[in-house]
Amino acid sequence: MGESQHIEQMLKRHISSPQPELWNREWENIKSLLRLSGIKMPVVGIVVDAGCGLQGLRVPVEKDGLAYFGLDIDDLNFEKERISVLHSDVQICISLAVIEHLESPLIYLDGLLKSLEPGGALVLSTPNIAFAKESFWDNPGHLRPYSSKSLSLLLKAVGFDVRGVFPGLRAKPDWMMSFRWSFHWASRLPIRKNHTRGVLRFFSGRSTSVFVVATAPQI
């Protein structure tokens, strides 16, 4: 295990599990991103959470009738060991705030690609260095920054088909996720804490991260 992964283990010991409603919201957000990318939500199959931490997504995923399979740095070294899922019905891979902790992401991404069924979807998030320049290096486990463009190019180089690129907002209307200046808007929202109802919904949840949705090529 590399030094960066030791750092991540140390940090996770000091992170308590978020409230269940936050994980429910995260799963609903993932489903919205798939819909905005023109990807139909599967009704059966496996969701692989690659960098699952405390497996907060397990409950909402299983409530939707999908099987959940979580992996983290205690299970394998993402930089040196390829993710391998024995089951053949992986419809969705999730990678939330993982790739920036990897000095070399190619083995990790290739494992995700090969785990997916043809047409299966990857939802990946990371800080967007174009808007997170002042805070990215505050985390001692951050090793490699990405912009939305460089991340999209990397995924294409690995073999994914990029379907959508969105700011790291949660529980927002569709127009806030996809209008021309959405990344600038997200990074300049006046309220950091996210509100999901009322007028504050449009002015809260400041984010400097990026979501990319991609799919494994159809055979």
Phi and psi restraints in degrees (value plus and minus 20) as a CYANA .aco file:
   2 GLY   PHI     -96.5   -56.5
   2 GLY   PSI     148.7   188.7
   3 GLU   PHI     -80.2   -40.2
   3 GLU   PSI     -59.5   -19.5
   4 SER   PHI     -82.8   -42.8
   4 SER   PSI     -55.6   -15.6
   5 GLN   PHI     -93.4   -53.4
   5 GLN   PSI     -52.3   -12.3
   6 HIS   PHI     -81.7   -41.7
   6 HIS   PSI     -61.5   -21.5
   7 ILE   PHI     -82.2   -42.2
   7 ILE   PSI     -63.3   -23.3
   8 GLU   PHI     -83.4   -43.4
   8 GLU   PSI     -60.6   -20.6
   9 GLN   PHI     -80.9   -40.9
   9 GLN   PSI     -62.3   -22.3
  10 MET   PHI     -81.1   -41.1
  10 MET   PSI     -64.5   -24.5
  11 LEU   PHI     -85.4   -45.4
  11 LEU   PSI     -59.4   -19.4
  12 LYS   PHI     -86.1   -46.1
  12 LYS   PSI     -46.1    -6.1
  13 ARG   PHI     -84.9   -44.9
  13 ARG   PSI     -39.8     0.2
  14 HIS   PHI    -124.7   -84.7
  14 HIS   PSI     -10.4    29.6
  15 ILE   PHI    -131.4   -91.4
  15 ILE   PSI      98.5   138.5
  16 SER   PHI    -105.2   -65.2
  16 SER   PSI     138.6   178.6
  17 SER   PHI     -88.2   -48.2
  17 SER   PSI     108.4   148.4
  18 PRO   PHI     -81.9   -41.9
  18 PRO   PSI     146.1   186.1
  19 GLN   PHI     -81.7   -41.7
  19 GLN   PSI     125.3   165.3
  20 PRO   PHI     -74.1   -34.1
  20 PRO   PSI     -55.0   -15.0
  21 GLU   PHI     -84.7   -44.7
  21 GLU   PSI     -47.6    -7.6
  22 LEU   PHI     -89.4   -49.4
  22 LEU   PSI     -57.7   -17.7
  23 TRP   PHI     -91.0   -51.0
  23 TRP   PSI     -56.0   -16.0
  24 ASN   PHI     -80.3   -40.3
  24 ASN   PSI     -63.7   -23.7
  25 ARG   PHI     -84.1   -44.1
  25 ARG   PSI     -58.4   -18.4
  26 GLU   PHI     -83.7   -43.7
  26 GLU   PSI     -61.3   -21.3
  27 TRP   PHI     -87.5   -47.5
  27 TRP   PSI     -61.0   -21.0
  28 GLU   PHI     -82.2   -42.2
  28 GLU   PSI     -56.5   -16.5
  29 ASN   PHI     -86.2   -46.2
  29 ASN   PSI     -61.2   -21.2
  30 ILE   PHI     -80.4   -40.4
  30 ILE   PSI     -63.0   -23.0
  31 LYS   PHI     -83.9   -43.9
  31 LYS   PSI     -57.3   -17.3
  32 SER   PHI     -85.6   -45.6
  32 SER   PSI     -59.9   -19.9
  33 LEU   PHI     -83.4   -43.4
  33 LEU   PSI     -59.8   -19.8
  34 LEU   PHI     -83.0   -43.0
  34 LEU   PSI     -64.4   -24.4
  35 ARG   PHI     -82.7   -42.7
  35 ARG   PSI     -64.8   -24.8
  36 LEU   PHI     -83.6   -43.6
  36 LEU   PSI     -43.7    -3.7
  37 SER   PHI    -110.8   -70.8
  37 SER   PSI     -15.6    24.4
  38 GLY   PHI      57.2    97.2
  38 GLY   PSI       5.5    45.5
  39 ILE   PHI    -129.9   -89.9
  39 ILE   PSI     105.4   145.4
  40 LYS   PHI     -95.1   -55.1
  40 LYS   PSI     113.6   153.6
  41 MET   PHI     -89.1   -49.1
  41 MET   PSI     105.2   145.2
  42 PRO   PHI     -88.9   -48.9
  42 PRO   PSI     131.8   171.8
  43 VAL   PHI    -120.1   -80.1
  43 VAL   PSI     -37.4     2.6
  44 VAL   PHI    -158.2  -118.2
  44 VAL   PSI     142.4   182.4
  45 GLY   PHI     105.6   145.6
  45 GLY   PSI    -192.1  -152.1
  46 ILE   PHI    -134.0   -94.0
  46 ILE   PSI     118.7   158.7
  47 VAL   PHI    -128.9   -88.9
  47 VAL   PSI     100.5   140.5
  48 VAL   PHI    -118.4   -78.4
  48 VAL   PSI     103.4   143.4
  49 ASP   PHI    -126.3   -86.3
  49 ASP   PSI      76.6   116.6
  50 ALA   PHI    -115.2   -75.2
  50 ALA   PSI      70.8   110.8
  51 GLY   PHI      95.8   135.8
  51 GLY   PSI      27.0    67.0
  52 CYS   PHI     -97.9   -57.9
  52 CYS   PSI     -36.3     3.7
  53 GLY   PHI      37.8    77.8
  53 GLY   PSI    -140.7  -100.7
  54 LEU   PHI    -109.4   -69.4
  54 LEU   PSI      -5.7    34.3
  55 GLN   PHI      38.9    78.9
  55 GLN   PSI      21.5    61.5
  56 GLY   PHI     -84.0   -44.0
  56 GLY   PSI     -43.4    -3.4
  57 LEU   PHI    -101.1   -61.1
  57 LEU   PSI     -30.5     9.5
  58 ARG   PHI     -77.1   -37.1
  58 ARG   PSI     -69.9   -29.9
  59 VAL   PHI     -82.7   -42.7
  59 VAL   PSI     -72.1   -32.1
  60 PRO   PHI     -84.8   -44.8
  60 PRO   PSI     -53.3   -13.3
  61 VAL   PHI     -84.2   -44.2
  61 VAL   PSI     -67.6   -27.6
  62 GLU   PHI     -88.9   -48.9
  62 GLU   PSI     -48.3    -8.3
  63 LYS   PHI     -83.4   -43.4
  63 LYS   PSI     -47.5    -7.5
  64 ASP   PHI    -106.3   -66.3
  64 ASP   PSI     -13.5    26.5
  65 GLY   PHI      65.1   105.1
  65 GLY   PSI      -9.8    30.2
  66 LEU   PHI    -120.8   -80.8
  66 LEU   PSI     130.6   170.6
  67 ALA   PHI    -101.8   -61.8
  67 ALA   PSI     123.4   163.4
  68 TYR   PHI    -134.5   -94.5
  68 TYR   PSI     113.7   153.7
  69 PHE   PHI    -153.4  -113.4
  69 PHE   PSI      90.4   130.4
  70 GLY   PHI    -125.7   -85.7
  70 GLY   PSI     119.1   159.1
  71 LEU   PHI    -151.9  -111.9
  71 LEU   PSI     123.8   163.8
  72 ASP   PHI    -165.9  -125.9
  72 ASP   PSI    -196.5  -156.5
  73 ILE   PHI     -86.6   -46.6
  73 ILE   PSI     -33.5     6.5
  74 ASP   PHI     -95.9   -55.9
  74 ASP   PSI     -38.3     1.7
  75 ASP   PHI    -113.7   -73.7
  75 ASP   PSI     -57.3   -17.3
  76 LEU   PHI    -183.1  -143.1
  76 LEU   PSI     140.8   180.8
  77 ASN   PHI    -105.8   -65.8
  77 ASN   PSI      87.7   127.7
  78 PHE   PHI     -81.4   -41.4
  78 PHE   PSI     -45.2    -5.2
  79 GLU   PHI    -101.9   -61.9
  79 GLU   PSI     -43.9    -3.9
  80 LYS   PHI    -139.5   -99.5
  80 LYS   PSI     -39.4     0.6
  81 GLU   PHI    -137.2   -97.2
  81 GLU   PSI     104.2   144.2
  82 ARG   PHI     -93.9   -53.9
  82 ARG   PSI     113.5   153.5
  83 ILE   PHI     -82.1   -42.1
  83 ILE   PSI     110.9   150.9
  84 SER   PHI    -155.9  -115.9
  84 SER   PSI     101.3   141.3
  85 VAL   PHI    -131.6   -91.6
  85 VAL   PSI     100.9   140.9
  86 LEU   PHI     -87.2   -47.2
  86 LEU   PSI     -51.1   -11.1
  87 HIS   PHI     -96.2   -56.2
  87 HIS   PSI     134.4   174.4
  88 SER   PHI    -129.2   -89.2
  88 SER   PSI      -4.2    35.8
  89 ASP   PHI    -142.8  -102.8
  89 ASP   PSI      25.0    65.0
  90 VAL   PHI    -100.8   -60.8
  90 VAL   PSI      93.4   133.4
  91 GLN   PHI    -117.7   -77.7
  91 GLN   PSI     -48.9    -8.9
  92 ILE   PHI    -159.2  -119.2
  92 ILE   PSI     113.6   153.6
  93 CYS   PHI    -133.8   -93.8
  93 CYS   PSI     115.8   155.8
  94 ILE   PHI    -138.8   -98.8
  94 ILE   PSI     112.9   152.9
  95 SER   PHI    -156.9  -116.9
  95 SER   PSI      77.4   117.4
  96 LEU   PHI    -125.1   -85.1
  96 LEU   PSI      94.0   134.0
  97 ALA   PHI      35.2    75.2
  97 ALA   PSI      29.5    69.5
  98 VAL   PHI    -135.1   -95.1
  98 VAL   PSI     -67.6   -27.6
  99 ILE   PHI     -81.6   -41.6
  99 ILE   PSI     -49.1    -9.1
 100 GLU   PHI     -89.8   -49.8
 100 GLU   PSI     -32.9     7.1
 101 HIS   PHI    -113.8   -73.8
 101 HIS   PSI     -18.7    21.3
 102 LEU   PHI    -128.5   -88.5
 102 LEU   PSI     106.9   146.9
 103 GLU   PHI     -89.8   -49.8
 103 GLU   PSI     -56.9   -16.9
 104 SER   PHI    -149.2  -109.2
 104 SER   PSI      90.1   130.1
 105 PRO   PHI    -112.0   -72.0
 105 PRO   PSI     -20.8    19.2
 106 LEU   PHI     -85.2   -45.2
 106 LEU   PSI     -63.4   -23.4
 107 ILE   PHI     -84.7   -44.7
 107 ILE   PSI     -60.8   -20.8
 108 TYR   PHI     -80.7   -40.7
 108 TYR   PSI     -71.1   -31.1
 109 LEU   PHI     -87.1   -47.1
 109 LEU   PSI     -58.9   -18.9
 110 ASP   PHI     -84.3   -44.3
 110 ASP   PSI     -57.2   -17.2
 111 GLY   PHI     -84.2   -44.2
 111 GLY   PSI     -59.5   -19.5
 112 LEU   PHI     -84.8   -44.8
 112 LEU   PSI     -63.9   -23.9
 113 LEU   PHI     -80.1   -40.1
 113 LEU   PSI     -66.5   -26.5
 114 LYS   PHI     -93.7   -53.7
 114 LYS   PSI     -39.6     0.4
 115 SER   PHI     -96.4   -56.4
 115 SER   PSI     -48.2    -8.2
 116 LEU   PHI     -96.9   -56.9
 116 LEU   PSI     124.6   164.6
 117 GLU   PHI     -84.9   -44.9
 117 GLU   PSI     133.0   173.0
 118 PRO   PHI     -72.3   -32.3
 118 PRO   PSI     107.7   147.7
 119 GLY   PHI      66.0   106.0
 119 GLY   PSI     -26.3    13.7
 120 GLY   PHI     -86.6   -46.6
 120 GLY   PSI     136.7   176.7
 121 ALA   PHI    -130.3   -90.3
 121 ALA   PSI     122.7   162.7
 122 LEU   PHI    -130.2   -90.2
 122 LEU   PSI     110.8   150.8
 123 VAL   PHI    -137.1   -97.1
 123 VAL   PSI      95.6   135.6
 124 LEU   PHI    -146.7  -106.7
 124 LEU   PSI     115.9   155.9
 125 SER   PHI    -146.6  -106.6
 125 SER   PSI     132.2   172.2
 126 THR   PHI    -183.2  -143.2
 126 THR   PSI     138.1   178.1
 127 PRO   PHI     -78.7   -38.7
 127 PRO   PSI     120.9   160.9
 128 ASN   PHI    -114.9   -74.9
 128 ASN   PSI      87.0   127.0
 129 ILE   PHI     -81.1   -41.1
 129 ILE   PSI     -42.1    -2.1
 130 ALA   PHI     -83.2   -43.2
 130 ALA   PSI     -44.8    -4.8
 131 PHE   PHI    -142.9  -102.9
 131 PHE   PSI     -25.4    14.6
 132 ALA   PHI    -135.7   -95.7
 132 ALA   PSI       5.2    45.2
 133 LYS   PHI     -79.4   -39.4
 133 LYS   PSI     -55.1   -15.1
 134 GLU   PHI    -101.0   -61.0
 134 GLU   PSI     -40.7    -0.7
 135 SER   PHI    -135.5   -95.5
 135 SER   PSI     -36.4     3.6
 136 PHE   PHI     -76.6   -36.6
 136 PHE   PSI     -66.7   -26.7
 137 TRP   PHI    -102.4   -62.4
 137 TRP   PSI     -18.3    21.7
 138 ASP   PHI     -90.1   -50.1
 138 ASP   PSI     -43.9    -3.9
 139 ASN   PHI    -108.6   -68.6
 139 ASN   PSI      96.3   136.3
 140 PRO   PHI     -86.4   -46.4
 140 PRO   PSI     -32.8     7.2
 141 GLY   PHI    -109.9   -69.9
 141 GLY   PSI     -25.9    14.1
 142 HIS   PHI     -97.2   -57.2
 142 HIS   PSI     106.6   146.6
 143 LEU   PHI    -138.4   -98.4
 143 LEU   PSI     -51.9   -11.9
 144 ARG   PHI    -161.0  -121.0
 144 ARG   PSI      96.7   136.7
 145 PRO   PHI    -107.8   -67.8
 145 PRO   PSI     135.3   175.3
 146 TYR   PHI    -156.8  -116.8
 146 TYR   PSI     128.2   168.2
 147 SER   PHI    -119.0   -79.0
 147 SER   PSI     150.7   190.7
 148 SER   PHI     -81.6   -41.6
 148 SER   PSI     -55.8   -15.8
 149 LYS   PHI     -90.6   -50.6
 149 LYS   PSI     -67.0   -27.0
 150 SER   PHI     -86.6   -46.6
 150 SER   PSI     -55.0   -15.0
 151 LEU   PHI     -87.6   -47.6
 151 LEU   PSI     -62.3   -22.3
 152 SER   PHI     -81.4   -41.4
 152 SER   PSI     -63.4   -23.4
 153 LEU   PHI     -84.0   -44.0
 153 LEU   PSI     -58.5   -18.5
 154 LEU   PHI     -83.6   -43.6
 154 LEU   PSI     -66.1   -26.1
 155 LEU   PHI     -83.1   -43.1
 155 LEU   PSI     -60.2   -20.2
 156 LYS   PHI     -83.5   -43.5
 156 LYS   PSI     -60.1   -20.1
 157 ALA   PHI     -83.9   -43.9
 157 ALA   PSI     -54.1   -14.1
 158 VAL   PHI     -92.1   -52.1
 158 VAL   PSI     -49.1    -9.1
 159 GLY   PHI     109.7   149.7
 159 GLY   PSI     -18.8    21.2
 160 PHE   PHI     -98.5   -58.5
 160 PHE   PSI     135.6   175.6
 161 ASP   PHI    -121.1   -81.1
 161 ASP   PSI      93.9   133.9
 162 VAL   PHI     -96.3   -56.3
 162 VAL   PSI     107.5   147.5
 163 ARG   PHI    -129.9   -89.9
 163 ARG   PSI     -44.1    -4.1
 164 GLY   PHI    -186.2  -146.2
 164 GLY   PSI     126.9   166.9
 165 VAL   PHI    -151.1  -111.1
 165 VAL   PSI     105.4   145.4
 166 PHE   PHI    -158.6  -118.6
 166 PHE   PSI     134.2   174.2
 167 PRO   PHI     -89.6   -49.6
 167 PRO   PSI     139.0   179.0
 168 GLY   PHI    -100.9   -60.9
 168 GLY   PSI      26.0    66.0
 169 LEU   PHI    -106.5   -66.5
 169 LEU   PSI     138.1   178.1
 170 ARG   PHI    -149.0  -109.0
 170 ARG   PSI     123.0   163.0
 171 ALA   PHI      35.3    75.3
 171 ALA   PSI      25.6    65.6
 172 LYS   PHI    -136.1   -96.1
 172 LYS   PSI     136.7   176.7
 173 PRO   PHI     -84.5   -44.5
 173 PRO   PSI     137.6   177.6
 174 ASP   PHI     -75.6   -35.6
 174 ASP   PSI     -60.2   -20.2
 175 TRP   PHI     -83.5   -43.5
 175 TRP   PSI     -49.4    -9.4
 176 MET   PHI     -91.8   -51.8
 176 MET   PSI     -40.8    -0.8
 177 MET   PHI    -107.7   -67.7
 177 MET   PSI     -38.2     1.8
 178 SER   PHI    -156.4  -116.4
 178 SER   PSI     -14.9    25.1
 179 PHE   PHI     -98.9   -58.9
 179 PHE   PSI     148.6   188.6
 180 ARG   PHI     -75.8   -35.8
 180 ARG   PSI     -60.2   -20.2
 181 TRP   PHI    -124.2   -84.2
 181 TRP   PSI       9.8    49.8
 182 SER   PHI     -83.1   -43.1
 182 SER   PSI     -57.8   -17.8
 183 PHE   PHI     -88.4   -48.4
 183 PHE   PSI     -62.2   -22.2
 184 HIS   PHI     -83.3   -43.3
 184 HIS   PSI     -63.7   -23.7
 185 TRP   PHI     -79.8   -39.8
 185 TRP   PSI     -68.3   -28.3
 186 ALA   PHI     -80.0   -40.0
 186 ALA   PSI     -59.3   -19.3
 187 SER   PHI     -96.9   -56.9
 187 SER   PSI     -33.4     6.6
 188 ARG   PHI    -135.5   -95.5
 188 ARG   PSI     -10.0    30.0
 189 LEU   PHI     -78.7   -38.7
 189 LEU   PSI     115.9   155.9
 190 PRO   PHI     -91.0   -51.0
 190 PRO   PSI     -40.4    -0.4
 191 ILE   PHI    -136.7   -96.7
 191 ILE   PSI     104.4   144.4
 192 ARG   PHI     -93.8   -53.8
 192 ARG   PSI     -65.9   -25.9
 193 LYS   PHI     -83.5   -43.5
 193 LYS   PSI     118.9   158.9
 194 ASN   PHI    -107.1   -67.1
 194 ASN   PSI     110.6   150.6
 195 HIS   PHI    -132.1   -92.1
 195 HIS   PSI     118.4   158.4
 196 THR   PHI    -127.5   -87.5
 196 THR   PSI     -22.0    18.0
 197 ARG   PHI    -155.7  -115.7
 197 ARG   PSI     138.4   178.4
 198 GLY   PHI      51.9    91.9
 198 GLY   PSI    -190.7  -150.7
 199 VAL   PHI     -82.8   -42.8
 199 VAL   PSI     -54.0   -14.0
 200 LEU   PHI     -81.4   -41.4
 200 LEU   PSI     -39.1     0.9
 201 ARG   PHI     -76.1   -36.1
 201 ARG   PSI     -53.2   -13.2
 202 PHE   PHI    -106.1   -66.1
 202 PHE   PSI     -27.2    12.8
 203 PHE   PHI    -147.1  -107.1
 203 PHE   PSI      -3.7    36.3
 204 SER   PHI    -152.9  -112.9
 204 SER   PSI     148.1   188.1
 205 GLY   PHI      64.8   104.8
 205 GLY   PSI      15.6    55.6
 206 ARG   PHI     -70.5   -30.5
 206 ARG   PSI     115.3   155.3
 207 SER   PHI    -164.5  -124.5
 207 SER   PSI     120.0   160.0
 208 THR   PHI    -138.3   -98.3
 208 THR   PSI       2.2    42.2
 209 SER   PHI    -125.4   -85.4
 209 SER   PSI     156.2   196.2
 210 VAL   PHI    -155.5  -115.5
 210 VAL   PSI     121.5   161.5
 211 PHE   PHI    -127.8   -87.8
 211 PHE   PSI     114.6   154.6
 212 VAL   PHI    -142.1  -102.1
 212 VAL   PSI     110.5   150.5
 213 VAL   PHI    -129.1   -89.1
 213 VAL   PSI     109.0   149.0
 214 ALA   PHI    -160.8  -120.8
 214 ALA   PSI     143.7   183.7
 215 THR   PHI    -149.1  -109.1
 215 THR   PSI     133.2   173.2
 216 ALA   PHI     -93.9   -53.9
 216 ALA   PSI     119.6   159.6
 217 PRO   PHI     -78.4   -38.4
 217 PRO   PSI     124.4   164.4
 218 GLN   PHI     -93.3   -53.3
 218 GLN   PSI     124.5   164.5
